[in-house]
């Protein structure tokens, strides 16, 4: 799981699943937000073309990242989504929205 900024594009790479999350990866995402804030950009495209795998945990983390960017006044847009990525997003969003049937996470 990685994200790197190049101009107005945030490039996602690798394993965006629960097992792909590490402290270093989370730090990388936080640093990317710092780059967004420092740049003064008002719109970012998030390129998903190099995501190898994705699950609801990756979706939730990406949604939090996008929300943080929006709080800084930056509009975000997902682009270059492979079909498997789109299907995971659609499926996981439906699972999160189904009352009583959504995925539960123990803390």
N, C-alpha and C positions, 0 to 999 in steps of 0.2 A: 504494500500500500504506500503510494507516494503521490505527491502533488508538487509540481514545480511551475513557476510563473515564467512566461515569456511574452512580454508585451501585454496585451489585453486578454491573453488566453492562459487559463489554469489547466495544465495537462495532468490528468490522472493516469496512474500506471499501476499495474500489478493486481494483487489480491486484496479486494475490498470486502473481506469477510471478517467475521469475529476472529478467526484464527490468524488472519493477516495483520491484526492490530497489535502494535507494540508501543512501548513508551516512546521510542525513537520516532515512530511514524506519527504519533499524536503530536510530538514536538515539531515535526516537519509541517504538519497542518497549521499549527499555531504560528510558526514562522511565516508561512504563506499569507496568513491573515495580516501579519505585520507588514509584509511587502505590499499588500493591497492598500492598507491604510496609508503607508508612506508615499505611495505612488500618486495618490489623489485621483485615481481612476473613478469613473462613475458607472462603468459597465464592464463585466467580465464574462467571457464565454468559458465554459468548463468543458474541455474536450475529453470525452469518455472513451475514445477509440482504442486506448491501450489498456483497458481494464480486463484482466484475465478472468476474474471471478468476482461475484458480488452477491451479498445476502442482505437480509433486513438490517443487520447491525451496520454494515457498510452504508446502506441507504440512510439510516438514522444519523450516522456520523457526518455524512455529506450534507444532509439537511441542516444539521446544527451549524456546520461551516458556512453554508449558504445564508442562514439566518444571521449569523455574526456579520457577514459581509453586508447584508441588507441594513443591519443596525448602523453600519459605518456609511450608509448612503450609497452603496454599490449594488447595482442591479446585476443579477446573475442569470445565466441561461445555459442549460445543458445542450451540448452539440456533439455530433459525430458518435451517436450512441449505436453500438452494434445491436442487432435484433435480440440476442440473448440478454443484453443489458436492459433493453426496453421491457422484455417479458418479465425479468426479475423485478423491475421497478413497479410494473403494473400489478404483478402477483403480490409483492410485499406490501404495497400501498393498500390493496384490497384486504389483506390479512390484518393490517393495522386498523382498518376502519370497521371491521365486523365485530359488533358488540358480543362479548362472550366467546368469540371464536378466534380472536387475534392471538398473535404470538405473545407469550408471557416471558418476562425476564426476571429471574430471581436476583435479589441483591444481597 
